[in-house]
């Protein structure tokens, strides 16, 4: 399955048990491996809960949503590592405008 960034952005995210976490707001791209390292999921337009989901936590993609492990917990936006400093392996946050 191929997906464009504009389709990936705003894709709904749910846990395996059906809990709706929100929509993909941003991604962190690992340049060395040319892979998506993390998905940033925002719970809603008003709420400030942000889930940082590594690619290892992704269970599967479906046509209109991303399914992730049940063990997801919100990360305060201000404490997100990509917002503070660059990780040891270069990664780039990408956002389609």
Protein Blocks (a to p, Z undefined) as FASTA:
>chain_A
ZZdfklmnopacddfkopafbdcfbdcddfklopafbdcddfbfklmcdcdddfklpmbd
cfkbccddfkbccddfklpmklmpccfbacdddddZZ
